[in-house]
């Protein structure tokens, strides 16, 4: 069972801070780390780490970061046939700031990610047609996202869209053609222009998308768990209580693990529970991909 991730990669430049400096101020930060990230890459690595066969389609730059990113995919067992370098362009980078409570603020510079085009999907058609799920995010051009959605529909391949980072430029009617729509509550609020401060409000906002044709909306809500809304109703999956150190990449961890479990079992609720455990363990360590747990640790937490 193969999953295709058509999306972004970034080099994560993470600063651990006591607070953000005000304008014109210079502050010393306690620590720094560099790692491989990007929503697409994170989701691909999470899926692969839980046991999925993953094909990654992305673009890297013509710089020192590129080879390291490709090697990182290969180390995770991901098919890099369609990870291609763009001459004269920088790789995508993401400066991340993590405060004392483990909450993060992120900037992204797309770099080579902007050069992932519909033509690349056409060039990979024969390999993509053999995949059981396509995962998309919004760190690549919307034109490519829409083309991938159409490709999935044309070939009968389910599509999972993580609308992150959220943008009001996203055509909701196009997004509603996906089989799975997986925002966090902040992204849901931006895209629906509805409040999400309570579980009832999250449900109402998600239901507004189901009413427009979406089959499944799964909202990740951090320490409040995750919620699945479909025409059949609502299901709430409770979170696992852990000591959060760094929440960077937790949503991607959830999505990648969910995708792996779903293509293997077809069971949405069970996949959500496993993904919740995977994501919970990921926030107990620093970093994005390097914080992702081993499968046996996830299974242990699920038993507990």
KAKA-V657444 format. One record per residue. N is the residue number from 1. OMEGA is omega in whole degrees, 0 to 359 (none if undefined). D_LAST is the distance of its C-alpha to the last C-alpha in Angstrom with 1 decimal. Layout:
BEGIN
N;OMEGA;D_LAST
N;OMEGA;D_LAST
END
This chain:
BEGIN
1;186;28.7
2;177;30.0
3;173;29.2
4;173;32.1
5;178;31.5
6;187;34.8
7;194;34.6
8;165;34.7
9;179;34.1
10;167;34.6
11;181;34.8
12;177;32.6
13;191;34.5
14;175;32.1
15;177;33.5
16;192;31.4
17;172;33.5
18;174;33.9
19;176;35.7
20;176;37.7
21;174;41.4
22;184;44.0
23;178;46.9
24;183;49.1
25;172;46.7
26;180;45.4
27;172;42.2
28;177;40.6
29;185;37.0
30;187;34.8
31;181;33.4
32;172;33.6
33;178;32.0
34;180;33.1
35;178;30.9
36;181;31.0
37;188;30.0
38;187;31.3
39;180;29.4
40;181;30.5
41;179;29.8
42;182;26.4
43;178;25.4
44;181;27.0
45;178;25.2
46;179;21.7
47;180;22.5
48;182;24.0
49;179;21.1
50;173;18.7
51;180;21.5
52;172;24.1
53;191;27.8
54;172;29.2
55;181;32.8
56;173;33.5
57;182;36.7
58;178;37.7
59;175;40.5
60;183;40.7
61;179;43.7
62;186;46.4
63;184;45.2
64;182;43.3
65;191;39.9
66;183;40.4
67;179;40.1
68;179;37.0
69;180;35.3
70;180;36.4
71;179;35.3
72;175;31.8
73;183;31.5
74;177;32.7
75;180;30.3
76;179;27.5
77;183;29.2
78;177;30.5
79;184;34.0
80;181;36.4
81;183;39.5
82;169;39.8
83;191;38.9
84;179;42.5
85;176;44.4
86;183;46.7
87;173;49.8
88;183;50.8
89;177;47.7
90;171;44.9
91;175;41.3
92;177;39.0
93;181;37.7
94;170;35.3
95;184;35.8
96;179;32.6
97;183;32.5
98;182;29.3
99;186;29.7
100;181;28.2
101;180;25.5
102;178;24.4
103;185;26.2
104;171;28.5
105;190;32.0
106;168;33.2
107;173;36.7
108;171;37.3
109;190;40.4
110;180;40.3
111;184;42.9
112;181;43.0
113;180;40.3
114;185;43.2
115;173;44.9
116;193;42.5
117;177;44.8
118;179;45.1
119;179;47.2
120;177;44.3
121;177;42.5
122;182;45.7
123;182;46.0
124;189;42.5
125;185;43.0
126;178;42.9
127;181;39.6
128;181;38.0
129;181;39.0
130;180;36.8
131;182;33.6
132;180;31.2
133;174;30.3
134;178;32.0
135;181;30.2
136;171;32.5
137;185;32.5
138;174;35.5
139;171;36.2
140;185;38.8
141;179;41.9
142;178;41.6
143;180;44.2
144;177;42.0
145;181;39.0
146;181;41.2
147;179;42.7
148;176;39.3
149;178;38.4
150;179;41.7
151;179;41.1
152;180;37.8
153;182;39.7
154;186;42.6
155;177;40.6
156;180;38.0
157;178;35.1
158;180;32.3
159;175;32.3
160;179;29.5
161;172;31.1
162;188;29.3
163;184;32.2
164;355;31.8
165;185;33.7
166;175;34.9
167;179;38.6
168;176;40.9
169;179;42.9
170;177;40.2
171;185;41.9
172;179;39.4
173;177;41.2
174;179;40.6
175;182;36.9
176;176;36.7
177;180;37.6
178;178;34.2
179;178;31.5
180;177;28.8
181;190;29.5
182;176;26.6
183;163;27.8
184;186;26.1
185;178;27.5
186;179;30.2
187;177;31.4
188;180;31.3
189;180;33.6
190;187;36.0
191;180;36.4
192;185;36.8
193;178;38.5
194;180;36.5
195;181;34.5
196;185;30.7
197;177;30.1
198;179;28.2
199;178;25.8
200;179;28.9
201;176;31.0
202;179;28.5
203;181;28.5
204;180;32.4
205;179;32.8
206;180;30.6
207;179;32.4
208;178;35.7
209;176;34.9
210;178;33.9
211;179;37.2
212;173;38.9
213;180;37.5
214;180;34.1
215;185;31.9
216;172;28.5
217;176;27.8
218;183;24.3
219;175;24.2
220;189;21.8
221;176;21.7
222;184;19.7
223;177;17.9
224;178;18.9
225;179;16.9
226;185;19.0
227;177;21.6
228;178;23.2
229;174;26.7
230;178;29.0
231;181;31.9
232;180;29.7
233;187;28.0
234;172;25.0
235;179;21.3
236;176;19.1
237;183;15.6
238;180;13.9
239;171;13.0
240;182;10.0
241;179;11.4
242;175;12.6
243;184;15.9
244;177;18.2
245;183;21.0
246;184;22.6
247;181;22.1
248;175;24.7
249;183;23.9
250;178;20.6
251;178;22.2
252;177;23.5
253;180;20.1
254;185;18.9
255;181;22.1
256;179;22.2
257;178;18.7
258;183;19.5
259;179;22.8
260;182;21.6
261;183;19.2
262;181;22.0
263;180;24.8
264;188;22.8
265;186;21.7
266;183;23.8
267;185;20.9
268;185;20.9
269;178;18.1
270;179;15.6
271;177;16.9
272;181;16.5
273;179;12.8
274;179;12.5
275;179;15.1
276;178;13.5
277;179;10.6
278;181;13.5
279;180;15.7
280;179;13.4
281;182;13.1
282;183;16.9
283;179;17.9
284;178;16.7
285;179;19.7
286;175;23.3
287;178;25.1
288;184;24.5
289;183;24.2
290;177;23.7
291;186;20.5
292;189;18.9
293;173;15.9
294;183;15.9
295;182;14.5
296;178;12.5
297;177;10.7
298;180;10.0
299;177;8.8
300;179;6.4
301;179;5.1
302;179;5.5
303;181;3.8
304;none;0.0
END
